[in-house]
């Protein structure tokens, strides 16, 4: 017995078995029509125990048509109807048969803890990555010293306009924020020192505390941390974006050494500006200490200056100032290297910029601790 027909299928009934013959175009353009016709067909097939599907007369078949047929077959299957898809063309709907007969979603596998072999493999991978990172860093440092040495021995090769521009960006533009930070930190040191020294009636030594702390440690250290967050991150982001925009590759194509054009001006500029910023931080730190001494301790400004002259020596000044170029070199090299390590996407720029700041601050604090140990052991 033959049942309703349409331009997309014909249904034949044989006792408990029904045969669905597909024809026409089962494509995305006819999705709405197909859904309506199949919805009407479900009532005609409600009593069929088996459905056999043929697609020998189908003219076109795309994924949308296959998905509609799949949903229709699934609904009949849940209603207890047995499906026979053996007559389907393999190149048309073989994957539909696989989907229908596939098992339901399986539970995710239980979490397994790594065994000894996996732990050893992970440790080996960590060691190999560490060795490769060390090799890359040593190679980069070799390039830095080679290019820097060549440029310093051949001043005509230096890009003075670029150096001056970076001096302005990393030095003069940073004076306000560095000065404000040094002023506030000196006030904090003065107030904390006054609180503790007042117990012994030695408030006058607050001036010594502020002067020596600012000159030897806080001035240069806080300036380096601020420069790392400001200029080190800028170096990494600028060079990283240039890598993504193929500007570094264009330099190499034109015969320009990127290390010469990008690394040398930034590094020299930061080495020149860091001592200047440290000097500003020291001076502003003294101003902050003077404000606290005059307003809180009732120490006349003339007495503050006398105590400052008695406490401050060139040794304290040079111990702090000699750290500045070292910190500047470390911050510049780390930021530039992280910029050159950007490879694939804008996500790398953000990640490497963060790494530049974190590594720079860590390196600055570690080197400052080393300086403190050396100067103390040498008696300075």
C-alpha angles and dihedrals in degrees: 000000000000121000135192117332134203138169088270107045147001125214123210121189123209110178104287094351126083127195119209111200113193123206140153125042118328096187138130093268090067100041097116093048093047092051092052094047094047091048089056091045094058092074091053091052096044092104097042115107094193133032124196118195126206126185101178093118097047112123099190132010127181135171093272092056092046091051092051091050090047093054091047092051091047091054091051091046092054088051091059099262118141115228125216112192098163092111094060117109111253094226091050109046112357090120091055090061090051092050094049094048095040118113118255121265110300123224114261112265115266115262111262123202116230116264126222092274092053091049091051090048091050091049091049091050090050091051093048092049089049092051092048092048090050091049091050092049094048090048091050092048089051090054091047094053093042095051094040092050092049093049094046091050090046105043091177088070092060117106099227097179089055092046092051091049092052091046088058094046098043098032119026095032090051096053096090097052094041092048092049092049093048091048093052094044092050089052090051091049092048095050094045091046091049091051093054100037094048088071088068097037091248102121090136089070089065085086090057091048094051095042097049095040093050095044099044104031125352099051097054096032096052090043090052092049091049092047091048091055094042109033101019091055090045092054092051094046095046095049092040092056090046089054091051092048091051091241092129090051089049090054091053090048090054091050095254117139106230090208089056095045100039110022104042099053093046095046096046092045092052092046089054097044099043095071089046092052090046090053091051090048091052093050094046089045090057089050090054091049090049092051092053093044094050099040102033106026097035089231112154115242091239090057090048090055092047091051091045092053091049093049104038116077133175088250092063090045096050094042089061096037096050090061093059099076091045092051090046093052092048094048093047095047094048093048094046093047092051088051092053090049092064108111120155121016148000087267088067089055092056093043095048092044089055090047091050092055095044095046092045094052092046092049092047093052092045093050091046090054089050091050090050092053093047096047092046093050090048091050098244 
